[in-house]
Amino acid sequence: MRLRRYVISELIMPFLFGFSVIIFLLVIDLILQMLDRILGKGVPIGVVFELFFLNTAWMIALAVPMAVLVSTLLAFGRLSAAGEIVAMRALGIGIHQVVVPVLLVAALLGIGLVIFNDRILPEFNHRARVLMTDIHRKRPAVALADKAGVMIGDFKNYQILFDRADAGGNILHDVLVYSFNSDGFPETAVADSGVVEFDEARDEALLYLFNGEMHRIDPDDPTVYALTTFAKARLRLGDAGQQLSRSSSAYRNDREMDIATMQHKIAQYESELHQAKVKRANLMNAFVREVLIDSTDTKPVQSLRAVLGRVAADTRIARHKLRAADRLRVEVHKKFSIPAACVAFVLVGAPIGVWARSNSVAIGAAISIGFFLAWWIFLIGGEKLADRGVLMPWFAMWIPNVLTALVGVVLSARIICEWGVKRR
């Protein structure tokens, strides 16, 4: 019992250290990604902190398994470097007796992470996405200088493209504007330059165009094409977003659903797939009966084309639903496979730590990063293949853990064999 407590206590500080460093690195990476999206938007500092707080959920889901790997490598490396592993071997204590308590702790962590991934992570992901959407809607014309050469769709009913902008981003050159109307025919404005201004009273963005042309099609007669030149024209781009407007959304993507919701949607997709198969079979049966009854020369050919067209459309829809169901299955298995990596990383980290015989943080971090990257590549690659229907979702999500655990079992078996040989 004392040995178990001692080994587990050796893991606590390395785990906290590894967890903190990993979270720090992920936060820095998030800051670099988000900086250009929120800079200049005038977003309150409290909202910025809320956005980063909501994004810590997925960071925790990744950091816990990796911290388990780091702590296992460092703890067993220190025990081996200090000669404590040799002392245990001399006392007849096998490596399995040392590793089993760590496996139990890792399993408990994994169970907690499964609950976290199911109950907390989806809600945080949902709120983070909605908040980021609200931030994008705020002052969409502020950072135009950084969007030269890119089609901008931040404004309702307008898409804007320009070649370059002066310092400050409000004066644009070589401007192209698509205006979408309810009649279905877009109007196109081409101008030498443009100026973006804000109407503070109406909280509205205005675009003034200079020396340009307006191209439009008559909605009553699409064959009529109208070209109008202008020296100055004004476009009302709509809400300037000076105030951050918080919204809510009932829509949730696959990363924003809990396990029960995803399983319910999978059952719906499976039911719809079954109905689509029955519908295709009924169509073909009806066609065969029609051909046998009606022997005219042209109708069978026409009917065949119609039936094949409907079957092809139904097949495309069924294929889409099958892919959607597979994506949900991937997310369901991922909620279990990532926490299960805690156990797999203990299996591989313990024997490597014993062999490394080093309490160096640099060595432990280097080995951890190498193994985690390999595991992550298998996970992401498997997810992509499963989404495309190449691999079964369960196989794609669990194969990284299985391979990692097998490597750990083989390494542990070799250590046990070496200990047995040396004891003789």
Kinemage of the C-alpha trace (Angstrom):
@kinemage 1
@onewidth
@group {chain A} dominant
@subgroup {mainchain}
@vectorlist {calphas} color= white
{ca met a 1} P 0.000 0.000 0.000
{ca arg a 2} L 2.830 2.403 0.846
{ca leu a 3} L 4.534 1.575 -2.438
{ca arg a 4} L 1.370 2.383 -4.371
{ca arg a 5} L 0.900 5.696 -2.587
{ca tyr a 6} L 4.552 6.557 -3.129
{ca val a 7} L 4.453 5.833 -6.863
{ca ile a 8} L 1.220 7.786 -7.299
{ca ser a 9} L 2.626 10.737 -5.330
{ca glu a 10} L 5.574 10.813 -7.734
{ca leu a 11} L 3.128 11.458 -10.576
{ca ile a 12} L 1.283 14.444 -9.105
{ca met a 13} L 3.812 17.233 -9.642
{ca pro a 14} L 4.900 16.092 -13.138
{ca phe a 15} L 1.218 15.837 -14.107
{ca leu a 16} L 0.435 19.354 -12.900
{ca phe a 17} L 3.583 20.673 -14.566
{ca gly a 18} L 2.830 18.986 -17.883
{ca phe a 19} L -0.828 20.002 -17.780
{ca ser a 20} L 0.037 23.653 -17.093
{ca val a 21} L 2.653 23.838 -19.848
{ca ile a 22} L 0.349 22.211 -22.411
{ca ile a 23} L -2.552 24.538 -21.550
{ca phe a 24} L -0.194 27.519 -21.763
{ca leu a 25} L 1.038 26.503 -25.222
{ca leu a 26} L -2.509 25.908 -26.477
{ca val a 27} L -3.629 29.297 -25.140
{ca ile a 28} L -0.720 31.034 -26.891
{ca asp a 29} L -1.623 29.263 -30.126
{ca leu a 30} L -5.263 30.312 -29.709
{ca ile a 31} L -4.235 33.925 -29.099
{ca leu a 32} L -2.214 33.965 -32.321
{ca gln a 33} L -5.180 32.516 -34.230
{ca met a 34} L -7.805 34.814 -32.725
{ca leu a 35} L -5.800 38.046 -32.579
{ca asp a 36} L -6.473 39.117 -36.155
{ca arg a 37} L -10.166 38.227 -35.833
{ca ile a 38} L -10.919 40.356 -32.769
{ca leu a 39} L -8.261 43.080 -33.078
{ca gly a 40} L -9.871 46.412 -33.870
{ca lys a 41} L -13.386 45.137 -33.240
{ca gly a 42} L -13.724 47.101 -30.029
{ca val a 43} L -14.761 43.978 -28.147
{ca pro a 44} L -14.983 44.488 -24.358
{ca ile a 45} L -12.127 42.852 -22.472
{ca gly a 46} L -14.616 40.796 -20.472
{ca val a 47} L -15.975 39.256 -23.675
{ca val a 48} L -12.432 38.454 -24.833
{ca phe a 49} L -11.716 36.632 -21.571
{ca glu a 50} L -15.052 34.817 -21.867
{ca leu a 51} L -14.122 33.655 -25.368
{ca phe a 52} L -10.795 32.267 -24.193
{ca phe a 53} L -12.415 30.674 -21.144
{ca leu a 54} L -14.956 28.877 -23.331
{ca asn a 55} L -12.125 27.567 -25.517
{ca thr a 56} L -10.309 26.049 -22.534
{ca ala a 57} L -12.732 23.098 -22.580
{ca trp a 58} L -11.256 21.478 -25.695
{ca met a 59} L -7.781 22.320 -24.397
{ca ile a 60} L -8.451 20.353 -21.214
{ca ala a 61} L -9.751 17.397 -23.240
{ca leu a 62} L -6.396 17.231 -25.059
{ca ala a 63} L -4.107 18.301 -22.227
{ca val a 64} L -5.141 15.625 -19.717
{ca pro a 65} L -4.018 12.569 -21.771
{ca met a 66} L -0.804 14.292 -22.813
{ca ala a 67} L -0.082 15.327 -19.215
{ca val a 68} L -0.565 11.688 -18.178
{ca leu a 69} L 2.086 10.669 -20.710
{ca val a 70} L 4.496 13.389 -19.553
{ca ser a 71} L 4.042 12.594 -15.863
{ca thr a 72} L 4.445 8.836 -16.403
{ca leu a 73} L 7.674 9.297 -18.356
{ca leu a 74} L 9.125 11.763 -15.851
{ca ala a 75} L 8.065 9.815 -12.751
{ca phe a 76} L 9.353 6.427 -13.903
{ca gly a 77} L 12.434 8.063 -15.377
{ca arg a 78} L 13.232 9.628 -12.009
{ca leu a 79} L 12.604 6.364 -10.156
{ca ser a 80} L 14.914 4.557 -12.562
{ca ala a 81} L 17.620 7.258 -12.457
{ca ala a 82} L 17.591 7.243 -8.637
{ca gly a 83} L 18.052 3.466 -8.530
{ca glu a 84} L 14.667 2.901 -6.917
{ca ile a 85} L 13.504 0.653 -9.752
{ca val a 86} L 16.644 -1.468 -9.246
{ca ala a 87} L 15.879 -1.664 -5.519
{ca met a 88} L 12.310 -2.781 -6.237
{ca arg a 89} L 13.608 -5.437 -8.604
{ca ala a 90} L 16.030 -6.675 -5.929
{ca leu a 91} L 13.110 -6.996 -3.519
{ca gly a 92} L 11.235 -9.123 -6.048
{ca ile a 93} L 8.732 -6.423 -6.970
{ca gly a 94} L 7.712 -6.721 -10.625
{ca ile a 95} L 7.104 -3.751 -12.884
{ca his a 96} L 3.456 -4.741 -13.159
{ca gln a 97} L 3.047 -4.198 -9.414
{ca val a 98} L 4.303 -0.651 -9.848
{ca val a 99} L 2.328 0.141 -12.997
{ca val a 100} L -1.090 -1.237 -11.958
{ca pro a 101} L -1.828 1.540 -9.395
{ca val a 102} L -0.923 4.138 -12.015
{ca leu a 103} L -3.231 2.424 -14.505
{ca leu a 104} L -6.086 2.604 -11.995
{ca val a 105} L -5.531 6.335 -11.488
{ca ala a 106} L -5.344 6.846 -15.262
{ca ala a 107} L -8.598 4.907 -15.680
{ca leu a 108} L -10.309 7.148 -13.113
{ca leu a 109} L -9.006 10.213 -14.944
{ca gly a 110} L -10.308 8.753 -18.189
{ca ile a 111} L -13.777 8.173 -16.723
{ca gly a 112} L -13.861 11.743 -15.459
{ca leu a 113} L -12.768 12.988 -18.880
{ca val a 114} L -15.549 10.997 -20.582
{ca ile a 115} L -18.095 12.755 -18.358
{ca phe a 116} L -16.401 16.087 -19.084
{ca asn a 117} L -16.459 15.443 -22.847
{ca asp a 118} L -20.142 14.522 -22.742
{ca arg a 119} L -21.556 17.102 -20.339
{ca ile a 120} L -19.304 20.182 -20.416
{ca leu a 121} L -17.302 20.199 -23.657
{ca pro a 122} L -20.304 20.333 -26.061
{ca glu a 123} L -21.883 23.251 -24.204
{ca phe a 124} L -18.613 25.205 -24.108
{ca asn a 125} L -18.005 24.533 -27.819
{ca his a 126} L -21.520 25.725 -28.641
{ca arg a 127} L -21.253 28.919 -26.627
{ca ala a 128} L -17.777 29.659 -28.024
{ca arg a 129} L -19.003 29.301 -31.617
{ca val a 130} L -22.040 31.519 -31.040
{ca leu a 131} L -19.916 34.167 -29.303
{ca met a 132} L -17.340 34.114 -32.109
{ca thr a 133} L -20.141 34.586 -34.638
{ca asp a 134} L -21.388 37.612 -32.682
{ca ile a 135} L -17.869 39.079 -32.645
{ca his a 136} L -17.541 38.605 -36.414
{ca arg a 137} L -20.745 40.606 -36.909
{ca lys a 138} L -19.389 43.517 -34.875
{ca arg a 139} L -17.873 46.310 -36.982
{ca pro a 140} L -17.166 44.181 -40.066
{ca ala a 141} L -15.629 47.142 -41.955
{ca val a 142} L -12.996 48.020 -39.360
{ca ala a 143} L -10.125 45.890 -40.654
{ca leu a 144} L -10.679 46.252 -44.406
{ca ala a 145} L -7.013 47.075 -44.990
{ca asp a 146} L -6.126 43.459 -44.202
{ca lys a 147} L -8.730 42.055 -46.621
{ca ala a 148} L -7.437 43.341 -49.962
{ca gly a 149} L -7.917 40.795 -52.726
{ca val a 150} L -10.404 38.772 -50.657
{ca met a 151} L -14.145 38.591 -51.310
{ca ile a 152} L -15.750 40.067 -48.179
{ca gly a 153} L -19.172 38.718 -47.268
{ca asp a 154} L -19.518 40.296 -43.805
{ca phe a 155} L -22.261 42.679 -44.952
{ca lys a 156} L -25.850 41.596 -45.497
{ca asn a 157} L -26.794 41.426 -49.210
{ca tyr a 158} L -23.356 42.669 -50.299
{ca gln a 159} L -20.067 41.098 -51.324
{ca ile a 160} L -17.089 43.434 -51.721
{ca leu a 161} L -13.748 42.949 -53.441
{ca phe a 162} L -11.006 45.585 -53.755
{ca asp a 163} L -7.402 45.648 -54.884
{ca arg a 164} L -5.816 47.714 -52.117
{ca ala a 165} L -6.639 50.105 -49.274
{ca asp a 166} L -4.932 53.192 -47.902
{ca ala a 167} L -3.662 53.371 -44.346
{ca gly a 168} L -6.619 53.070 -42.005
{ca gly a 169} L -8.543 50.859 -44.388
{ca asn a 170} L -11.365 53.300 -45.172
{ca ile a 171} L -10.211 54.385 -48.660
{ca leu a 172} L -10.421 51.530 -51.151
{ca his a 173} L -9.134 51.278 -54.714
{ca asp a 174} L -10.419 49.237 -57.674
{ca val a 175} L -13.643 48.248 -55.954
{ca leu a 176} L -16.072 45.543 -57.097
{ca val a 177} L -19.421 45.185 -55.297
{ca tyr a 178} L -22.093 42.518 -55.785
{ca ser a 179} L -25.519 43.556 -54.508
{ca phe a 180} L -28.071 40.761 -54.036
{ca asn a 181} L -31.739 41.680 -54.378
{ca ser a 182} L -34.925 39.764 -53.731
{ca asp a 183} L -35.590 39.452 -57.485
{ca gly a 184} L -32.687 37.028 -57.778
{ca phe a 185} L -30.560 39.120 -60.168
{ca pro a 186} L -27.431 40.605 -58.543
{ca glu a 187} L -26.295 44.106 -59.408
{ca thr a 188} L -22.605 44.670 -60.011
{ca ala a 189} L -20.853 47.953 -59.261
{ca val a 190} L -17.305 48.639 -60.449
{ca ala a 191} L -15.539 51.792 -59.234
{ca asp a 192} L -12.087 53.338 -59.269
{ca ser a 193} L -12.242 54.044 -55.542
{ca gly a 194} L -14.489 53.947 -52.532
{ca val a 195} L -14.720 55.325 -49.004
{ca val a 196} L -16.219 53.565 -45.991
{ca glu a 197} L -17.936 55.805 -43.448
{ca phe a 198} L -20.052 55.177 -40.372
{ca asp a 199} L -23.353 56.794 -39.514
{ca glu a 200} L -23.122 56.952 -35.741
{ca ala a 201} L -26.764 57.968 -35.341
{ca arg a 202} L -28.075 54.925 -37.216
{ca asp a 203} L -25.184 52.604 -36.363
{ca glu a 204} L -24.843 51.964 -40.075
{ca ala a 205} L -21.910 51.485 -42.450
{ca leu a 206} L -21.948 53.434 -45.727
{ca leu a 207} L -19.841 52.821 -48.831
{ca tyr a 208} L -19.324 55.742 -51.226
{ca leu a 209} L -18.141 54.741 -54.713
{ca phe a 210} L -16.459 57.151 -57.136
{ca asn a 211} L -16.098 57.059 -60.935
{ca gly a 212} L -17.711 53.744 -61.682
{ca glu a 213} L -20.325 51.733 -63.512
{ca met a 214} L -23.446 49.899 -62.369
{ca his a 215} L -24.419 46.728 -64.226
{ca arg a 216} L -27.890 45.273 -63.775
{ca ile a 217} L -30.442 42.988 -65.447
{ca asp a 218} L -34.081 43.990 -65.716
{ca pro a 219} L -36.011 41.573 -63.423
{ca asp a 220} L -39.108 41.914 -65.635
{ca asp a 221} L -37.180 41.096 -68.810
{ca pro a 222} L -33.909 39.187 -68.194
{ca thr a 223} L -32.858 39.839 -71.800
{ca val a 224} L -32.530 43.573 -71.036
{ca tyr a 225} L -29.097 44.564 -69.746
{ca ala a 226} L -28.580 48.028 -68.235
{ca leu a 227} L -25.274 49.862 -67.824
{ca thr a 228} L -25.148 53.085 -65.823
{ca thr a 229} L -22.104 55.260 -65.198
{ca phe a 230} L -21.785 57.412 -62.111
{ca ala a 231} L -19.396 59.902 -60.558
{ca lys a 232} L -20.541 59.103 -57.042
{ca ala a 233} L -22.831 56.452 -55.597
{ca arg a 234} L -23.790 55.504 -52.066
{ca leu a 235} L -24.457 51.990 -50.782
{ca arg a 236} L -25.991 51.357 -47.380
{ca leu a 237} L -24.140 48.309 -46.097
{ca gly a 238} L -26.350 47.964 -43.050
{ca asp a 239} L -25.583 47.460 -39.376
{ca ala a 240} L -22.108 48.742 -38.563
{ca gly a 241} L -21.997 46.653 -35.411
{ca gln a 242} L -20.689 49.369 -33.111
{ca gln a 243} L -22.266 47.496 -30.202
{ca leu a 244} L -21.680 43.796 -29.641
{ca ser a 245} L -25.049 42.080 -29.963
{ca arg a 246} L -25.211 38.777 -28.106
{ca ser a 247} L -27.362 36.107 -29.711
{ca ser a 248} L -28.405 32.508 -29.181
{ca ser a 249} L -28.616 29.593 -31.573
{ca ala a 250} L -30.540 26.338 -31.455
{ca tyr a 251} L -28.340 24.790 -34.146
{ca arg a 252} L -25.542 22.526 -32.928
{ca asn a 253} L -22.867 20.822 -35.001
{ca asp a 254} L -21.403 17.425 -34.164
{ca arg a 255} L -18.861 18.896 -31.721
{ca glu a 256} L -21.624 20.626 -29.781
{ca met a 257} L -23.791 17.574 -29.044
{ca asp a 258} L -23.708 15.143 -26.159
{ca ile a 259} L -23.592 11.394 -26.720
{ca ala a 260} L -27.344 10.842 -26.293
{ca thr a 261} L -28.206 13.536 -28.845
{ca met a 262} L -25.770 12.139 -31.399
{ca gln a 263} L -27.048 8.588 -30.934
{ca his a 264} L -30.608 9.853 -31.449
{ca lys a 265} L -29.605 11.605 -34.683
{ca ile a 266} L -27.719 8.495 -35.845
{ca ala a 267} L -30.900 6.451 -35.312
{ca gln a 268} L -32.818 9.030 -37.355
{ca tyr a 269} L -30.301 8.813 -40.199
{ca glu a 270} L -30.430 5.009 -40.145
{ca ser a 271} L -34.233 5.108 -40.321
{ca glu a 272} L -34.098 7.549 -43.244
{ca leu a 273} L -31.521 5.360 -45.004
{ca his a 274} L -33.795 2.341 -44.615
{ca gln a 275} L -36.734 4.312 -45.998
{ca ala a 276} L -34.601 5.450 -48.951
{ca lys a 277} L -33.683 1.830 -49.762
{ca val a 278} L -37.341 0.788 -49.603
{ca lys a 279} L -38.268 3.722 -51.835
{ca arg a 280} L -35.653 2.755 -54.429
{ca ala a 281} L -36.872 -0.845 -54.426
{ca asn a 282} L -40.497 0.271 -54.831
{ca leu a 283} L -39.554 2.535 -57.733
{ca met a 284} L -37.788 -0.265 -59.572
{ca asn a 285} L -40.630 -2.711 -58.895
{ca ala a 286} L -43.171 -0.196 -60.176
{ca phe a 287} L -41.093 0.322 -63.309
{ca val a 288} L -40.849 -3.412 -63.980
{ca arg a 289} L -44.604 -3.823 -63.568
{ca glu a 290} L -45.231 -0.885 -65.894
{ca val a 291} L -42.946 -2.321 -68.579
{ca leu a 292} L -44.588 -5.734 -68.384
{ca ile a 293} L -48.074 -4.260 -68.625
{ca asp a 294} L -47.437 -1.468 -71.135
{ca ser a 295} L -45.570 -2.553 -74.245
{ca thr a 296} L -45.542 0.759 -76.178
{ca asp a 297} L -42.286 1.677 -77.871
{ca thr a 298} L -41.414 4.972 -76.174
{ca lys a 299} L -42.906 4.823 -72.706
{ca pro a 300} L -40.518 2.224 -71.244
{ca val a 301} L -37.528 4.312 -72.321
{ca gln a 302} L -39.023 7.502 -70.919
{ca ser a 303} L -40.037 5.742 -67.716
{ca leu a 304} L -36.589 4.233 -67.351
{ca arg a 305} L -34.969 7.652 -67.593
{ca ala a 306} L -37.353 9.103 -65.032
{ca val a 307} L -36.853 6.190 -62.639
{ca leu a 308} L -33.074 6.275 -63.017
{ca gly a 309} L -33.086 10.015 -62.359
{ca arg a 310} L -35.102 9.598 -59.175
{ca val a 311} L -32.961 6.666 -58.060
{ca ala a 312} L -29.781 8.682 -58.673
{ca ala a 313} L -31.158 11.610 -56.645
{ca asp a 314} L -32.234 9.310 -53.812
{ca thr a 315} L -28.810 7.641 -53.885
{ca arg a 316} L -27.042 10.992 -53.499
{ca ile a 317} L -29.280 11.906 -50.584
{ca ala a 318} L -28.716 8.503 -48.963
{ca arg a 319} L -24.954 8.845 -49.418
{ca his a 320} L -25.063 12.253 -47.741
{ca lys a 321} L -27.022 10.874 -44.773
{ca leu a 322} L -24.619 7.937 -44.488
{ca arg a 323} L -21.656 10.317 -44.316
{ca ala a 324} L -23.466 12.460 -41.746
{ca ala a 325} L -24.166 9.384 -39.615
{ca asp a 326} L -20.517 8.304 -39.885
{ca arg a 327} L -19.338 11.755 -38.759
{ca leu a 328} L -21.566 11.503 -35.697
{ca arg a 329} L -20.292 7.988 -34.953
{ca val a 330} L -16.742 9.318 -35.151
{ca glu a 331} L -17.550 11.994 -32.568
{ca val a 332} L -19.228 9.466 -30.268
{ca his a 333} L -16.209 7.155 -30.332
{ca lys a 334} L -13.838 10.112 -29.974
{ca lys a 335} L -15.498 11.081 -26.687
{ca phe a 336} L -14.360 7.702 -25.341
{ca ser a 337} L -11.117 7.082 -27.241
{ca ile a 338} L -9.358 10.303 -26.206
{ca pro a 339} L -9.964 9.676 -22.464
{ca ala a 340} L -8.937 6.024 -22.957
{ca ala a 341} L -5.591 7.313 -24.210
{ca cys a 342} L -4.744 8.031 -20.548
{ca val a 343} L -4.469 4.271 -19.948
{ca ala a 344} L -2.629 3.643 -23.221
{ca phe a 345} L -0.094 6.373 -22.427
{ca val a 346} L 0.637 4.850 -19.013
{ca leu a 347} L 1.284 1.479 -20.660
{ca val a 348} L 3.817 3.001 -23.047
{ca gly a 349} L 5.190 5.722 -20.763
{ca ala a 350} L 6.186 3.501 -17.832
{ca pro a 351} L 8.567 1.135 -19.683
{ca ile a 352} L 10.079 3.973 -21.719
{ca gly a 353} L 10.678 5.949 -18.534
{ca val a 354} L 12.379 2.937 -16.928
{ca trp a 355} L 14.622 2.459 -19.940
{ca ala a 356} L 15.414 6.169 -20.310
{ca arg a 357} L 16.732 6.316 -16.708
{ca ser a 358} L 16.508 10.102 -16.751
{ca asn a 359} L 14.616 12.679 -14.732
{ca ser a 360} L 15.375 15.344 -17.335
{ca val a 361} L 12.324 17.389 -18.222
{ca ala a 362} L 13.705 18.032 -21.716
{ca ile a 363} L 14.101 14.330 -22.495
{ca gly a 364} L 10.692 13.497 -21.076
{ca ala a 365} L 9.069 16.319 -23.031
{ca ala a 366} L 10.791 15.303 -26.271
{ca ile a 367} L 9.692 11.672 -25.970
{ca ser a 368} L 6.170 12.720 -24.966
{ca ile a 369} L 5.806 15.065 -27.919
{ca gly a 370} L 7.023 12.366 -30.307
{ca phe a 371} L 4.568 9.752 -29.064
{ca phe a 372} L 1.692 12.201 -28.794
{ca leu a 373} L 2.249 13.499 -32.335
{ca ala a 374} L 2.273 9.945 -33.704
{ca trp a 375} L -0.914 9.154 -31.776
{ca trp a 376} L -2.535 12.408 -32.917
{ca ile a 377} L -1.644 11.822 -36.574
{ca phe a 378} L -3.277 8.387 -36.432
{ca leu a 379} L -6.353 9.879 -34.731
{ca ile a 380} L -6.839 12.779 -37.155
{ca gly a 381} L -6.000 10.629 -40.178
{ca gly a 382} L -8.459 7.992 -39.028
{ca glu a 383} L -11.121 10.648 -38.474
{ca lys a 384} L -10.718 11.971 -42.032
{ca leu a 385} L -10.885 8.469 -43.513
{ca ala a 386} L -13.911 7.573 -41.401
{ca asp a 387} L -15.709 10.769 -42.429
{ca arg a 388} L -15.194 9.754 -46.065
{ca gly a 389} L -16.473 6.244 -45.443
{ca val a 390} L -13.081 4.574 -46.011
{ca leu a 391} L -12.736 3.216 -42.453
{ca met a 392} L -15.281 2.152 -39.887
{ca pro a 393} L -15.680 4.948 -37.291
{ca trp a 394} L -14.957 2.686 -34.304
{ca phe a 395} L -11.818 1.299 -35.949
{ca ala a 396} L -10.527 4.735 -36.946
{ca met a 397} L -10.950 6.185 -33.454
{ca trp a 398} L -9.610 3.236 -31.456
{ca ile a 399} L -6.660 2.084 -33.564
{ca pro a 400} L -4.287 4.788 -32.148
{ca asn a 401} L -4.951 3.593 -28.588
{ca val a 402} L -4.647 -0.073 -29.557
{ca leu a 403} L -1.297 0.470 -31.287
{ca thr a 404} L 0.013 2.584 -28.393
{ca ala a 405} L -1.070 -0.007 -25.828
{ca leu a 406} L 0.501 -2.833 -27.857
{ca val a 407} L 3.815 -0.968 -27.961
{ca gly a 408} L 3.610 -0.510 -24.188
{ca val a 409} L 2.792 -4.173 -23.563
{ca val a 410} L 5.704 -5.313 -25.750
{ca leu a 411} L 8.138 -2.964 -23.983
{ca ser a 412} L 6.886 -4.039 -20.552
{ca ala a 413} L 7.237 -7.704 -21.523
{ca arg a 414} L 10.840 -7.108 -22.566
{ca ile a 415} L 11.602 -5.422 -19.239
{ca ile a 416} L 10.016 -8.319 -17.340
{ca cys a 417} L 12.113 -10.780 -19.359
{ca glu a 418} L 15.291 -8.785 -18.689
{ca trp a 419} L 14.565 -8.687 -14.981
{ca gly a 420} L 14.002 -12.435 -14.984
{ca val a 421} L 17.301 -13.083 -16.784
{ca lys a 422} L 19.271 -10.809 -14.452
{ca arg a 423} L 17.677 -12.388 -11.376
{ca arg a 424} L 18.974 -15.793 -12.491
